[in-house]
Amino acid sequence: MSDLSTLSSCDSPSNRWLSGDSSSPSSSLASYSPNRNSFTAEELFEKAASLPAILENGRKVFGPPVEFVGVRPSYVCELYVANLPKSLDEVRLLAWLHRCGVVYEMRLMMESFSLSRGYAFVRYTQEREALIAYELLKCVYVDGERLSVYRSQGKNRLYISNIPKRLSLPSLEAGFKKAFRNMERCTAHAATAAESEKGDLNRGFAFIEFYDHETALEAKKKTTPGRMRMWGNDLKVQWAKPKLLHFQYGYGEEQEKTLSMEQGTSVPNDFCSKLRLFCLANNWCVPVVVYGRCLYGSGIQYGGILLKEPTTGQYSCMLMEICVERDIQDVHVAMCEVAIQLIERNNGFPNYHYILRILNGFRAEIVFSCANYFDISMQARQSGMSLVSSTSIVELALAFQVLAQYSSEYILNQYKRSFLVLQNCFWLTKESNKVRFYCIFPKFRNNLPLGFGFNDTEITLILTETNIVERVSSERKSVEDANMQNFNGADGLQRGISLKSQRTRNADGYTLRYVSLTKLENREFYHPEQRINVPPIWITGHSYQKSIFK
């Protein structure tokens, strides 16, 4: 396939995956590590800037690397990327692409010298590197648009028709070798028995195969538009339909698989993995899942998810009241699915904070949304809100406010250290406010790791104790009274959310509904295969800004 374009330089959160703000301690490119090796931002940019670049035939071509030795990688190492902005910093894009592997070539289609057509072709040196980039790029949002990425179909064959049927197959192949000197294979079929009775020797068409798309394209360009004169006939030259794409990959032993253009390698309803993949691809911090109070009599579990954008410090809190007794199979997956849907509705990082209710295993709704975090705790106290316990939401809201003030690295370090002590907990303090969290083993649900050796770090906490003193100025209260009617639905999204993940049961029968400190002590909600994990446990993992790989 072919061609990549340029990312706009605007400072919206959605395109900071390429921005790599050097003033930030956690710049987006600084910590990604292609091929499991650790590269700094400077090294990634140096790799990107060192690629030779030329402008030809309405496209910018970057690569191949000067130090590359060997045969040109085939089409199975190539990706087609669309929905790119018209204005793009190609070097930053290439630096981002290098985190997945060594980029052999990038072809960026251009409208003018400075504006692209919004799509490009990226070719890696190895097929596995292309598969890694494929998994990540399809989760990336840029300027409010989700990138479209496809694996190259391998258009390296030409279909030639209107061939004289009285030509023998050897004569036909010899003639095409003279016309297409770079061809690798000619495929033609002998005439059927009925056609042979008429004196025909072939079926009137043939396939000419080349090493790659570029070689086939050059050969096609040498023919007059779709025509070439041979053996006294005007032969028609067209692109042949691509073959199914075969490739090899494995997580231990190599095995051959066939993958269509629309398929991925992740489990369809594993929204926990999907959320981590979204954060990994867009260079957001590790998502933090926090469980709050359990109201067993009402069948309610409280919880929330914190997302954070490291280059700006912007964060989004999603506070949820879950009716777990109504067809909920896995409360953790249900919360992650809601977070995924909010990301998709916002076309990137959510710029709002939310209070939501998961009504049952099939439906959730947005109760309240606002851009200012202060209004979440204020609105949760309003008596008219349809929540079973507004106090539980207020506790979560205030705890998230403290949690968001700390860097992802600090929280992750506290999380890992807690498993080396008996109580598995840590305190966070902001001024006079103190919050205590107990830590849950990362794989307590026995969920599968991400594919391709991706960074699989996750943080799951239980809020157990809050000691918070609120300071609300009179000026802030007057603003709240004047504008509260405008807050509800500030994001412009529809309130209803349809859920899919809870419609099927886990194959092993595991269910997760209540997560509380009392159940944590006995590991009641742990998957049976994970209950052996007791302190001390050495937890590995690092932030998504440090590396995309384990």
C-alpha positions in Angstrom: 0.0 0.0 0.0 1.4 3.4 0.5 1.8 6.8 2.2 2.0 8.8 5.5 1.3 12.4 6.3 2.0 15.2 8.7 0.7 15.9 12.2 -0.5 19.3 13.0 1.4 21.3 15.4 -1.6 22.6 17.4 -1.4 22.0 21.1 -4.5 20.0 21.6 -4.3 17.0 24.0 -5.1 14.6 21.2 -2.0 15.2 19.2 0.5 15.3 22.1 1.3 11.7 21.4 3.7 13.2 18.8 4.5 16.5 20.4 7.2 15.3 22.9 7.2 18.5 24.8 10.8 18.8 25.9 9.9 20.9 28.8 7.9 18.1 30.4 9.7 15.5 32.6 7.5 12.8 30.9 7.7 13.9 27.3 5.7 11.6 25.0 8.6 10.2 23.0 11.3 10.3 25.7 10.6 6.9 27.1 9.4 4.7 24.4 11.6 1.7 23.6 11.4 0.0 20.2 12.5 -3.6 20.1 12.6 -3.7 23.9 15.7 -1.5 24.1 15.6 1.7 26.0 15.9 4.8 23.8 15.8 8.4 24.9 13.8 11.1 23.1 17.0 12.5 21.6 18.0 9.1 20.2 14.5 8.5 18.7 14.6 12.0 17.0 18.1 11.3 15.8 17.0 8.0 14.2 14.1 9.8 12.5 16.1 12.8 11.3 18.8 10.6 9.9 16.5 9.0 7.3 17.2 10.3 3.8 14.2 12.3 2.4 13.3 13.2 -1.2 10.2 14.7 -2.8 9.0 12.9 -5.9 5.8 12.4 -7.9 3.7 14.2 -5.3 5.0 12.4 -2.3 7.7 12.6 0.4 9.8 9.5 0.7 11.8 8.9 3.9 14.4 6.1 4.0 15.8 3.6 3.8 18.2 4.0 6.7 21.8 4.6 5.5 23.1 1.7 7.6 20.5 -0.8 6.3 22.0 -3.8 4.6 20.0 -6.6 3.0 17.0 -7.2 0.8 14.2 -4.7 0.7 11.4 -5.8 3.1 8.3 -7.2 1.4 4.8 -5.8 1.6 4.0 -7.9 4.7 6.1 -5.3 6.6 4.0 -2.4 5.4 1.1 -0.5 6.9 -1.4 2.0 5.4 -2.2 4.8 7.8 -5.0 7.3 7.1 -6.9 10.1 9.0 -3.6 12.0 9.5 -3.8 15.8 9.8 -3.0 17.9 6.7 -0.2 19.6 8.6 2.3 17.2 10.1 5.7 17.2 11.6 7.2 14.3 9.8 10.2 13.9 12.0 8.1 13.6 15.1 5.8 11.1 13.4 8.9 9.0 12.4 10.2 9.2 15.9 6.9 7.9 17.2 7.0 5.1 14.7 10.5 4.1 15.6 9.4 3.2 19.1 7.8 0.0 17.5 10.9 -0.9 15.5 13.2 0.2 12.7 11.3 2.1 10.0 12.7 1.1 6.6 10.6 3.6 4.6 7.7 6.1 4.9 5.9 7.4 1.9 3.8 10.5 2.6 1.3 11.6 0.0 1.4 15.4 -0.5 -1.1 17.9 -1.9 1.5 20.6 -1.9 5.0 21.1 -0.5 3.7 21.6 3.1 0.3 19.9 3.1 -0.3 16.2 3.0 -3.3 14.2 1.6 -3.9 12.7 5.1 -2.5 9.2 4.5 0.9 7.5 4.3 2.6 4.1 3.9 5.0 2.9 6.5 7.3 0.0 6.0 9.3 -1.7 8.8 12.4 -3.9 8.4 10.6 -6.9 10.1 7.1 -8.2 10.0 6.7 -8.4 13.8 7.6 -4.7 14.1 4.8 -3.9 11.6 2.3 -6.0 13.6 3.3 -4.1 16.8 2.8 -0.7 15.1 -0.5 -2.0 13.7 -1.8 -2.8 17.2 -0.9 0.6 18.6 -1.7 2.9 15.7 -5.3 1.7 15.5 -5.8 3.0 19.0 -4.3 6.5 18.4 -6.2 9.7 18.3 -4.8 12.8 16.6 -6.6 16.2 16.5 -9.9 14.5 17.4 -9.6 11.8 14.8 -8.8 8.2 15.3 -6.2 6.9 12.9 -7.2 4.2 10.5 -4.5 1.6 9.9 -4.5 -1.4 7.6 -2.0 -4.0 6.7 -0.7 -3.8 3.1 -2.7 -6.0 0.8 0.4 -6.7 -1.4 -0.7 -5.2 -4.7 2.3 -6.7 -6.5 0.4 -8.5 -9.3 -0.9 -7.3 -12.6 -3.8 -8.9 -14.4 -3.4 -9.1 -18.2 -6.4 -9.9 -20.3 -7.3 -10.0 -24.0 -4.3 -12.3 -24.7 -4.5 -14.2 -28.0 -5.7 -17.7 -27.1 -3.6 -19.4 -29.8 -0.3 -18.6 -28.0 1.4 -21.5 -26.1 2.2 -21.0 -22.4 6.0 -20.9 -23.0 5.7 -18.3 -25.7 3.4 -16.2 -23.6 5.8 -16.3 -20.6 8.8 -15.5 -22.9 7.0 -12.5 -24.4 6.1 -11.1 -20.9 9.7 -11.5 -19.7 10.8 -9.1 -22.5 8.0 -6.6 -21.7 8.4 -6.7 -17.9 12.1 -7.3 -17.2 11.6 -7.1 -13.4 8.8 -9.7 -13.2 9.3 -12.6 -10.9 6.6 -15.0 -12.0 4.1 -15.4 -14.8 0.9 -17.4 -14.1 -1.3 -18.5 -17.0 -3.6 -21.4 -17.4 -4.0 -23.9 -20.2 -7.2 -23.9 -22.2 -10.0 -26.2 -21.0 -10.8 -29.3 -22.9 -13.7 -27.6 -24.7 -11.5 -24.7 -25.7 -8.7 -27.0 -26.8 -11.1 -28.5 -29.4 -11.3 -25.1 -31.0 -7.5 -24.8 -31.2 -7.0 -22.6 -28.1 -3.9 -23.0 -26.0 -4.5 -20.6 -23.1 -7.5 -19.0 -21.4 -6.8 -15.4 -22.6 -5.5 -14.0 -19.3 -2.4 -14.1 -17.2 -1.0 -12.8 -13.8 2.4 -11.1 -13.7 3.9 -11.1 -10.2 6.6 -8.6 -9.0 8.6 -8.5 -5.8 6.7 -5.6 -4.3 4.1 -2.9 -5.0 6.6 -0.3 -6.1 8.2 -2.6 -8.8 4.7 -3.5 -10.0 3.7 0.2 -10.1 6.7 1.1 -12.2 5.9 -1.6 -14.6 2.2 -0.6 -14.9 3.2 3.1 -15.5 5.2 2.0 -18.6 2.0 0.8 -20.3 -0.3 3.4 -21.9 -3.2 3.9 -19.5 -4.3 0.4 -18.9 -3.2 -0.9 -22.4 -0.2 -2.4 -24.1 0.2 -3.7 -27.7 1.5 -7.3 -28.0 1.0 -10.1 -30.5 -1.3 -7.9 -32.6 -3.8 -7.3 -29.7 -4.4 -4.5 -27.3 -3.8 -6.2 -24.0 -5.7 -4.7 -21.0 -3.5 -4.2 -17.8 -5.2 -4.0 -14.4 -4.3 -4.6 -10.8 -5.0 -8.1 -9.7 -7.0 -8.7 -6.5 -4.6 -9.1 -3.5 -4.1 -12.5 -1.9 -4.9 -13.2 1.7 -2.2 -12.0 4.0 -0.2 -14.8 5.7 2.3 -14.0 8.5 3.9 -15.6 11.4 4.0 -14.6 15.0 3.9 -16.3 18.3 4.3 -15.9 22.0 6.6 -18.8 22.5 6.6 -21.1 19.6 6.2 -19.8 16.1 2.9 -20.6 14.4 1.4 -19.6 11.1 -1.8 -17.6 11.0 -3.9 -15.9 8.4 -5.2 -12.4 9.2 -7.6 -10.4 7.2 -7.3 -6.6 6.9 -10.0 -5.9 9.6 -8.9 -8.4 12.3 -6.7 -7.6 15.3 -4.9 -9.7 17.8 -6.8 -8.7 20.9 -9.8 -10.4 22.6 -13.0 -8.5 21.4 -14.6 -8.0 24.8 -11.4 -7.6 26.9 -12.0 -4.0 27.7 -9.5 -4.0 30.5 -6.7 -4.8 28.0 -8.2 -2.4 25.5 -8.1 0.5 27.9 -4.5 -0.1 28.7 -3.7 -0.4 25.0 -5.4 3.0 24.4 -3.3 4.6 27.1 -0.2 2.9 25.9 -0.7 4.0 22.3 -1.7 7.6 23.1 1.1 8.0 25.7 -1.3 8.5 28.6 -0.4 7.4 32.1 -1.2 4.0 33.5 -5.0 4.0 34.2 -5.8 3.8 37.9 -8.9 1.8 38.9 -10.2 2.6 42.4 -12.9 0.7 44.3 -14.9 2.5 46.9 -17.7 1.4 49.3 -19.9 -1.7 48.9 -23.6 -1.5 49.8 -24.5 -5.1 50.0 -28.1 -4.5 51.0 -28.7 -2.3 47.9 -26.5 -4.4 45.6 -24.2 -1.4 44.9 -20.4 -1.2 44.3 -18.8 2.2 44.0 -15.6 2.7 41.9 -13.9 4.9 39.4 -11.1 5.2 36.9 -8.5 8.0 36.7 -6.9 8.9 33.3 -4.1 11.3 33.1 -2.3 13.1 30.2 1.4 13.4 31.4 2.6 16.3 29.2 -0.1 18.7 30.4 -1.1 17.2 33.7 -4.7 17.1 32.6 -6.8 14.3 34.1 -10.3 12.9 33.8 -12.1 11.2 36.6 -15.0 8.7 36.0 -16.9 8.0 39.2 -19.4 5.1 39.0 -22.2 3.6 40.9 -22.6 0.0 39.7 -25.8 -2.1 40.3 -23.8 -5.3 40.5 -26.7 -7.6 41.2 -28.3 -6.9 37.8 -26.5 -9.2 35.3 -23.0 -7.9 36.1 -20.4 -10.7 35.5 -17.2 -8.6 36.0 -17.5 -5.2 37.5 -13.9 -4.4 36.6 -14.5 -5.0 32.9 -17.8 -3.1 33.0 -16.0 0.0 34.4 -13.2 -0.3 31.7 -15.9 -0.6 29.0 -17.5 2.6 30.2 -14.2 4.4 30.1 -13.5 3.2 26.6 -16.8 4.4 25.4 -16.2 7.9 26.9 -12.8 8.0 25.1 -14.4 7.1 21.8 -17.2 9.6 22.3 -14.7 12.3 23.0 -12.5 11.3 20.1 -9.5 11.2 22.3 -8.7 12.1 25.9 -11.8 13.0 27.8 -11.7 16.7 28.7 -14.5 16.2 31.3 -15.1 14.5 34.7 -18.1 12.2 35.0 -20.5 10.7 37.5 -22.1 7.6 36.0 -24.5 4.8 36.9 -24.1 1.3 35.5 -27.8 0.3 35.7 -27.3 -3.4 34.7 -25.2 -5.5 32.5 -26.5 -3.9 29.4 -26.9 -0.2 30.1 -25.2 2.7 31.8 -25.9 6.4 31.9 -24.1 9.7 32.5 -25.6 11.4 35.5 -23.4 14.4 35.5 -20.4 15.8 33.6 -18.3 19.0 34.0 -15.0 20.4 32.9 -14.1 21.7 36.4 -13.3 19.0 38.9 -14.5 21.1 41.8 -18.1 20.8 40.6 -18.1 17.0 40.8 -18.0 16.9 44.6 -20.4 19.9 44.8 -22.9 18.3 42.5 -22.7 14.9 44.2 -24.1 16.5 47.3 -27.2 17.8 45.5 -30.2 15.9 46.9 -31.9 15.7 43.6 -29.2 13.4 42.1 -30.4 9.9 41.5 -27.7 8.1 43.5 -28.2 5.6 46.2 -25.3 7.1 48.3 -24.0 10.5 47.3 -21.6 10.3 50.3 -19.8 7.4 48.6 -19.4 9.4 45.4 -18.2 12.4 47.3 -15.5 10.3 49.0 -14.3 9.0 45.7 -14.3 12.4 44.2 -12.2 13.9 46.9 -9.8 10.9 47.0 -9.4 11.2 43.2 -8.5 14.9 43.6 -5.7 14.0 45.9 -4.6 11.0 43.7 -4.4 13.2 40.6 -1.9 15.6 42.2 0.8 12.9 42.2 2.8 11.7 39.2 2.1 8.3 37.7 5.7 7.2 38.5 5.2 8.1 42.2 1.9 6.2 42.5 3.3 3.2 40.6 6.3 3.1 43.0 4.0 3.2 46.0 1.8 0.6 44.5 4.8 -1.8 43.9 6.3 -1.2 47.3 3.1 -1.9 49.1 3.3 -5.6 48.1 6.5 -6.0 50.0 4.8 -5.3 53.4 2.0 -7.2 55.1 -0.7 -4.5 54.9 -0.4 -3.7 51.2 -1.4 -0.1 51.6 -0.1 3.5 51.3 -1.1 7.0 52.2 -1.3 10.0 50.0 -1.3 13.5 51.5 -2.1 16.9 50.0 -1.8 19.7 52.5 -4.1 18.6 55.4 -5.9 16.0 53.3 -4.9 12.3 53.7 -6.2 9.3 51.9 -5.3 5.6 52.4 -5.4 3.1 49.6 -5.0 -0.7 49.8 -3.5 -2.4 46.8 -4.9 -5.3 44.8 -2.6 -7.7 43.0 -2.4 -6.7 39.3 -3.5 -10.0 37.9 -6.1 -10.8 40.5 -8.7 -11.5 37.8 -6.2 -13.9 36.1 -6.5 -11.8 33.0 -4.2 -12.5 30.0 -1.2 -10.2 29.4 -1.2 -7.9 26.4 0.2 -9.4 23.2 3.6 -8.7 21.6 5.3 -8.2 25.0 3.6 -4.8 25.5 4.0 -3.0 28.8 1.3 -4.7 30.9 1.4 -2.5 34.0 -1.9 -1.8 35.7 -2.9 -0.2 39.1 -5.9 -1.3 41.1 -6.7 0.2 44.5 -9.3 0.1 47.2 -10.2 3.4 49.0 -10.4 2.6 52.7 -9.9 5.9 54.6 -10.2 9.6 53.9 -9.4 12.5 56.1 -10.1 15.6 54.0 -10.7 19.2 55.0 -12.4 21.2 52.2 -11.8 24.8 51.7 -14.5 26.5 49.5 -14.2 30.2 49.0 -17.3 32.4 49.0 -16.4 33.6 45.5 -16.3 30.0 44.2 -19.7 29.3 45.8 -21.3 32.3 44.0 -19.9 31.1 40.7 -21.3 27.6 41.4 -24.8 29.0 42.2 -24.8 31.0 39.0 -23.7 28.3 36.6 -24.8 25.0 38.1 -27.7 24.7 35.6 -25.2 24.7 32.7 -22.9 22.0 34.0 -25.1 19.0 33.5 -24.3 17.5 30.1 -21.5 20.0 29.5 -19.7 17.6 27.2 -22.6 17.4 24.8 -22.6 13.6 24.8 -25.7 11.4 24.9 -26.5 10.1 28.4 -27.1 6.5 27.6 -24.3 4.0 27.2 -24.9 0.5 25.8 -22.7 -2.3 27.3 -21.5 -5.5 25.6 -19.0 -7.0 27.9 -21.5 -8.5 30.4 -23.6 -10.4 27.9 -21.4 -13.5 28.1 -20.1 -15.4 31.1 -16.4 -16.1 31.7 -15.5 -19.6 30.4 -14.1 -20.6 33.8 -17.2 -19.4 35.7 -15.4 -16.6 37.5 -17.5 -13.6 38.5 -16.5 -10.3 40.1 -19.1 -8.1 41.8 -18.0 -6.8 45.1 -14.5 -5.5 45.9 -13.9 -4.5 49.5 -11.3 -4.5 52.2 -12.9 -7.3 54.1 -13.0 -9.5 51.0 -9.4 -8.5 50.2 -8.1 -9.8 53.5 -9.3 -13.3 52.5 -8.8 -12.7 48.8 -12.4 -13.7 48.2 -12.7 -11.8 44.9 -9.4 -13.1 43.6 -9.5 -15.6 40.8 -8.9 -19.1 42.3 -5.6 -19.4 40.4 -4.3 -16.1 41.9 -5.1 -16.6 45.6 -1.7 -18.0 46.3 -0.2 -14.5 45.8 0.4 -13.3 49.3 2.9 -10.7 50.6 5.7 -10.2 50.0 5.4 -10.2 46.2 7.9 -8.5 44.0 5.8 -6.6 41.4 7.5 -5.6 38.2 6.3 -2.9 35.8 7.1 0.6 34.7 5.2 3.6 33.4 4.0 3.8 29.8 6.2 6.8 29.4 9.3 4.7 30.2 8.7 1.9 27.7 5.9 0.4 25.6 7.4 -3.0 26.3 7.8 -5.1 29.5 
